[in-house]
Amino acid sequence: MAGSPEYTPPKIWTWNKANGGKFANINRPTAGPTHDKELPVGHHPLQLYSLATPNGQKVTILLEELLALGHDGAEYDAWLIRIGEGDQFGSGFVEINPNSKIPALLDRSGPEPIRVFESGAILLYLAEKFGAFLPADAGLRAECLSWLFWQMGSAPYVGGGFGHFYAYAPTKIEYAIDRFAMETKRQLDVLDRRLAGNTFLAGSDYTIADIAAFPWYGGLAKGWLYEAADFLQVQEYRHVQRWADMILERPAVRRGRIVNRINGAPSRQLHERHDASDFATKTLEG
């Protein structure tokens, strides 16, 4: 098999940190904190601890969309969690998300703080809290939630599967890349077929299903993820392309995509967000 020596799994697996590739310094087979570190807390009702990965972008996009609708209670502080440096293993972060993954949200608007972790759970929590981007009609709500959970279940094959083996693994393994490229293209085809007859995933209205799917599949369609646009021939999925272009026109989406971003053009990096004016004054070139 090209790019991969023959391998026979041992009877008992043991952890070899040297084999972790790009993420060897943060990947480990155990949970829990590695160090004591309290999280900062700002003045807004919502405290977000995140990074502008596709999963992180989902939440900042929704928060910016809620604020654009006039929901003042959606004001938030977005604190940067540098996952490459292990911030997610600090004791304060683990208290909010025992799974040590971004994003993590603390809602301090009530008498007792409420923690919410996992991006899909945060989207659903906020949509229900503010009564927005989640259909009230039972059938449309079911469609929205079906596509939301489709994204949550499917995207790991894109990121941890295709993205890892195509872009990050220390060795290019033909079987793994072929396996996950096939699955990624199948998922793009699922979306393309759905969007051929619908403006958005749940129907005619923009919902949290689109907000969840866009950073992953819009990112693939526009060539941001893994520099794999040619490899995956993403231009073939013309309905996904139309959908992605339409979502990109939304000002809240453009704002949400740069919150907690630490790469790309300086004007597209807002490491922390504490006020709407930060977009104009606190990007790296602001």
N, C-alpha and C positions, 0 to 999 in steps of 0.2 A: 504494500500500500504506500503510495507516494507520500513522502514527507513524514512518515511515522514508522519507527522500528516496531518489530513484533513485541507485543506486551502480554504477559500472562499475569493477571491479578494475583497477589499473594493471598494466603488464607485469611490473614488479618491485616487490614489497612492500617498504616501508620502515617503520621503527618510529616511530610518533608517540606519544610518552608522554602527550600531552594527551588522547588518546582512550581512556584506560584505565578511566575511571569510578572507582568506589569504590576499586579496587585498583591504581590507576595508580602509586602510590608503591612497590609491591613487584613488579609484573609486569614482566618483561623477556624478551627472546628469547634470552638466553644463560644458561649454567649457571656453577657455580663460586662461590667465596666473594666477597663484596664487602668484607669487613673481617676483621681478625684478632680472634678471641675464643675463648678456651678454654671448654669446658663444665665446670660444676661436677660433682663426683663425691661421692656420699654413701657410707654404710657398708654398704648392703645389696647382695646379689648382683646385683640387676637395677637398672639405671639407665635411667629413661624420660625422654625429652625430648619434650614434647607440649603440646597445648592441647585443651580440651574441645569440639572440633568433633565431628561424628558419627564421623569416622575416629579421632580421639583417644579418644573414649569407648569404642570397641570394646576397646582394650587395657586400660584401667583397669578396665572391668567384668570382663574375664577375670581379671585379677590379683586383684581382690577376690573373685571366685568361687573361685579356686584357694586363696587364704588361708582362705576360709570352709570349705573341705574339709580344712584342716589341713596344706597344703603350705607348710611354713615357708620353703623355698627360693624361694618366690615373693615374699618380702618385697622391697619396691622403694622407691626414691626417685623421685618424680615431679617433675621440674623444669619450670617454665613457659617455654614458647617463645612469645613474642608475635609471631605471624606478621604482624600489621599494622604492626609496627615493624621487620620485617626480620631478626629473630633467627635465622631459618632459613638466612640467608646468611652467618652467622659461620663462620669456618674450622673450628672444632671440630665444629659441627653437620654441615657438609658432609663432614667425614671419616667420619661415621657414615652419613649419607644424602646421596649425591652428587646426588640429585634435589631436595634442599632442600624436602621436604614433611614435615609431622608425620603420624604419630608416628615416632620413631626409638628403638631399644632397644639398650643395650649390656649384654651378659651377662658379668659378671665372676666368675662362680662357678667357672670352670675355670682351668687354667694360663695360658691366653691369652684375652683378651677377644674376644667374638664380637659383631659388629654385625649387627643385623637391621633392615631398613627395608621399608616398605610394610605397611599394617595387616593385610592378609590373611596375608602371610608371617609377621608377628609372632604372629598368632593360631595359625597352624599350628605354628610353632616351639615356642611355649609349651605347646600341647596335647600335642605329641609329647614334649616334655621331661618333663612331669609326668604323662603318661598319663591325661588327663582331658578331658572334653568333646569327644572324638573317638572314634567307635565303633571297636571292634576288629574286629567282623564286616565282611568285605570288602564286602558289598553295602551295608550301612548307612554304612560309611566313604565309599564312592563317592557315595552320596546326599548325605551331609554336605558333601563336598568340591565336589560339583556345585553345591549351593546357595551355598556360600562363594564360589566363583568366579563364579557368577551375580551375586552382589551386587557383587563387585569390578568386573565388567564393566558392570553396569547402572547403578550409582549415579552415575557421572559424567554421565549424561544427566539425572539428577535435580538434582545440584548445579551442575555447570558448564553444564548446559543450562537446565532449568526455573528453578532457583533464581537463576541469574545474570540471565537475561532478565526474569524476573518481579519480582525484588526488588532487584537491584543495578545493572543496566545503566543508563547515563545517559539512554538513550532507550528508551521502550516500543515494541517492534517487534512488531506483531500476528502476523506470520508466525512469528517465532521463539518467541513465547509459545505460540501455538497448537500449533506443532510439538512442543515439549517438554512441554506440558501433556498432549497426547495420549499421548506416550510414558510419562510418569509415571503416568498413569491405567492404561495398559496393564500396566505393571509391578505396580501395586497389584492389578490383577485377576489377574495370574499368581500372586501370593502368596495372594490370597484363595481362589482355586481350590485351591491346594495345601493350605492350612490348613483348608479345608472338611472334609477327610477325615483330617487329621493334627493331632495336638496341637502338634507343633513341625515345623520344616522338614524335618528328616531322618527324622521318624517320631514315635515316642512319647517320645523323650529329647531334652532340651535340650542343644544342642551349640554349637560355635563358629560354625555357620551362623546360628543365631539371634542370637548375640552380635554377629556382623557386621552382620546385617540390621536389628536393632532400632533402633539410633540413627538410621538413615535412615528406614526405613519406619514404625517405631513413632513417630518424630518427626513424620512427615507425618500419620499417623493421629490423633495426639493434638494436632495443631495447633501444634507447636513450631517447625517449619521453615517459614520464609518467610511466616508468617501467611497461609497459603493453604488452610486447612481448608475454608472455604466455597467458595472458587474451585474446588477439586478435588472437593468433595462427598465428603470422606473417610468420612463416616458410612455411606456405601453399602457399604463394605468391612467387613462385620460380623465376618468371621472374622479379618481382620487386627486389628480392634479387640479382639476377645477375646484373641488372642495377645499383643498389646501390653499389655493390662491384666494378664495373667498374669505377664509378664516384669517389669512394674513392681512387682509385689508382692515380688520378691526383694530382700532387704536389700543383697546385694552389688551389685546393679544400681543401687540408689539411692545407694550410696556411690560407685561407679565413675563415675556421671554428673556428680558435682560436682568431681572431681579435675581440677585445672588449668582450672577454669571461671573466667572473668573477667566474666561478665555475669549478670543476673538478681538475685534476692533475695540479700542478703549472707549469709544462712544457707545458701545453696546454692552458695557460692563457696569452694573450698579451693584457693588458688593453687598451693601446693606440698604434697606429701604425703610425709612421711618416717617416720611411725609411725601405727599404727592409732588412737592416741589423738588424732591431729590432727583427726579428724572432729568430736570433741567440743570441742576447745579452740582450733583454729586457722582456723575459717572466719572470714569477715570480721566476723561478730558474735559469734564465740566468745571 
